[in-house]
Amino acid sequence: MTAPVVIAVDGPAAAGKGTLARRLAAELGLPYLDTGLLYRAVARRVLLSGGLPTNPQAAEAAAAALTPEDLQRPDLRGPDMDQGASQVAAQPPVRALLLDFQRNFAARNGAVMDGRDIGTVVCPDARVKLFVTASAAARAERRWLERQAKGEPIPLEEVAAEMAVRDARDAARDVAPMRPAEDALVLDTTGLDADAAYEAALQLIRARLDA
């Protein structure tokens, strides 16, 4: 039997990987999983309980209690969830609890999976590993425009500072630090709009699948 096709799409926040991964999944007829939602949902559970995402006991308990319904909540986006997700994701027990969920999802029918350690840890045997990145300035501006569109009057400099903290935490954590897999295809979207990034990614993926 042919193994299910798994495409890993990793990269930092606001590089465009979420929008890109969803479009790729639709084009290729594969299920899509935003693995960041798992960590956001854990952070949400912790915060709603009055705890801190940096508290290992609270984060582990929230991860153990996670249900599929938690991933459907409308309030999983925003600055608090951005930081909370990064904080709980830095904790090894949380990552261990969520690892099986992600691997089982990929093994069923293949998948396009969007995250930070799909190609290095979750699915190291993925047929295609794409690492989507962009300059820090471009990513900060994109996130700032998103928040402006939501009516959040926040300075660009503050958004950039928040993202720098998150990037540093994601890259420096002891377990599954964010980095490209050795055989990853790197796509820099700094000067690309969503359509151009999609076309470039699709070309890279089809070339790898046909190799």
C-alpha positions in Angstrom: 0.0 0.0 0.0 1.2 3.5 -0.8 1.8 5.6 2.3 -0.6 8.6 2.7 0.9 11.9 1.4 1.8 14.2 4.2 3.0 17.8 3.5 4.5 19.7 6.4 4.2 23.4 6.3 6.3 25.0 9.0 7.5 28.5 9.8 7.1 31.5 12.1 4.0 33.6 12.8 2.6 35.8 10.0 4.9 34.2 7.3 1.7 33.3 5.5 1.8 29.5 6.1 -1.8 29.2 7.4 -3.4 30.7 4.4 -1.0 28.9 2.1 -1.5 25.5 3.8 -5.3 25.7 3.5 -5.2 26.5 -0.2 -2.7 23.7 -0.8 -4.9 21.2 1.0 -7.9 22.2 -1.1 -5.9 22.0 -4.3 -4.3 18.6 -3.5 -7.5 17.1 -2.0 -5.9 16.4 1.4 -7.2 17.0 4.9 -5.9 20.2 6.6 -4.8 20.6 10.2 -3.6 23.9 11.8 -1.6 22.4 14.6 -1.2 25.8 16.2 -4.9 25.6 17.2 -4.1 22.7 19.5 -1.7 24.9 21.5 -4.1 27.9 21.3 -6.9 25.7 22.7 -4.7 24.5 25.5 -3.8 28.1 26.3 -7.5 29.1 26.2 -8.4 26.4 28.7 -5.6 27.5 31.1 -6.6 31.2 30.9 -10.3 30.4 31.4 -9.4 28.5 34.5 -7.6 31.5 35.9 -4.2 29.9 35.5 -1.1 31.0 33.7 0.1 29.3 30.4 3.6 29.3 31.9 2.5 27.1 34.8 3.5 23.5 33.8 0.8 21.8 35.9 -2.0 24.0 34.6 -0.8 23.6 31.0 -0.5 19.8 31.2 -3.9 19.4 32.8 -5.4 21.6 30.0 -3.7 19.5 27.3 -4.9 16.2 28.9 -8.5 17.5 28.9 -8.5 18.9 25.3 -11.4 17.8 23.1 -12.0 18.2 19.4 -14.7 20.8 20.2 -12.0 23.0 21.8 -10.6 23.5 18.3 -13.9 25.0 17.1 -13.9 27.9 19.5 -14.2 31.3 17.9 -11.8 33.0 20.4 -8.6 31.1 19.6 -7.0 34.1 17.8 -5.6 37.3 19.2 -2.5 38.5 21.1 -3.3 36.7 24.4 -3.7 33.4 22.5 -0.6 34.1 20.4 1.6 34.4 23.5 -0.2 31.7 25.5 0.2 29.2 22.7 3.9 29.8 22.5 4.2 29.5 26.3 2.4 26.2 26.5 4.2 24.8 23.4 7.5 25.3 25.1 6.6 22.7 27.8 7.6 19.1 27.0 4.6 17.4 28.7 2.2 19.4 26.6 4.0 18.6 23.4 4.0 14.9 24.3 0.3 14.9 24.9 -0.5 16.5 21.6 2.0 14.6 19.5 -0.2 11.4 19.1 -3.2 13.5 18.1 -1.2 15.1 15.2 0.4 11.9 14.0 -2.8 9.9 14.0 -4.5 12.7 12.0 -1.7 12.5 9.4 -1.7 8.7 9.2 -5.4 8.3 8.5 -5.6 9.9 5.0 -2.6 12.0 4.6 -2.7 15.7 5.3 -1.3 19.2 4.9 -0.2 20.2 8.3 0.7 23.7 9.4 2.9 24.3 12.4 6.4 24.9 13.7 7.8 21.4 14.1 5.9 19.2 11.7 8.8 18.4 9.4 11.3 18.0 12.3 9.3 16.2 15.0 5.7 15.4 14.3 6.1 13.9 10.8 9.8 13.7 10.0 9.0 11.2 7.2 6.6 13.7 5.4 6.9 13.4 1.6 7.2 17.2 1.4 8.6 19.6 4.0 8.0 23.3 3.3 9.4 26.0 5.6 7.7 29.3 5.0 9.4 32.4 6.2 9.6 36.2 5.7 11.5 39.1 7.1 10.7 40.2 10.6 9.6 43.6 9.4 7.3 42.1 6.8 5.7 39.7 9.3 5.2 42.4 11.9 3.5 44.6 9.3 1.2 41.8 8.2 0.2 41.0 11.8 -0.3 44.7 12.5 -2.6 45.1 9.5 -4.6 42.1 10.7 -5.1 43.7 14.1 -5.9 47.1 12.6 -8.6 45.5 10.5 -10.0 44.1 13.8 -10.1 47.6 15.3 -7.2 47.1 17.6 -5.3 50.5 17.9 -1.9 49.1 18.6 1.4 50.6 17.4 3.4 48.6 14.8 6.4 48.7 17.1 4.5 46.9 19.8 3.4 44.2 17.4 7.0 43.8 16.3 8.2 43.5 19.9 5.6 40.8 20.7 6.6 38.8 17.6 10.3 39.0 18.5 9.6 37.6 21.9 7.6 34.8 20.5 10.1 34.0 17.8 12.9 33.8 20.3 10.9 31.5 22.6 9.9 29.2 19.7 13.5 29.0 18.4 15.1 28.5 21.8 12.9 26.0 23.5 14.6 22.7 24.5 12.0 20.5 22.9 11.2 20.8 19.2 12.6 24.2 18.5 11.3 26.0 15.4 13.8 25.4 12.6 13.7 24.1 9.0 14.2 20.3 8.6 17.4 19.5 6.8 15.5 18.5 3.7 12.9 21.3 3.8 12.2 23.5 0.9 12.4 27.1 2.1 10.0 29.6 0.7 10.6 33.3 1.5 7.3 35.2 1.1 8.7 38.7 2.0 8.1 40.1 -1.5 5.2 37.8 -2.4 1.4 38.3 -2.2 -0.8 35.4 -1.3 -1.3 34.2 -4.9 2.3 34.4 -5.8 3.3 32.5 -2.6 0.7 29.8 -3.4 1.9 29.4 -7.0 5.6 29.1 -5.8 4.7 26.6 -3.1 2.6 24.5 -5.4 5.5 24.4 -7.9 7.9 23.3 -5.2 5.6 20.6 -3.9 4.7 19.1 -7.2 8.4 18.9 -8.2 9.2 17.1 -4.9 6.3 14.7 -5.3 7.3 13.9 -8.9 10.9 13.4 -8.0 
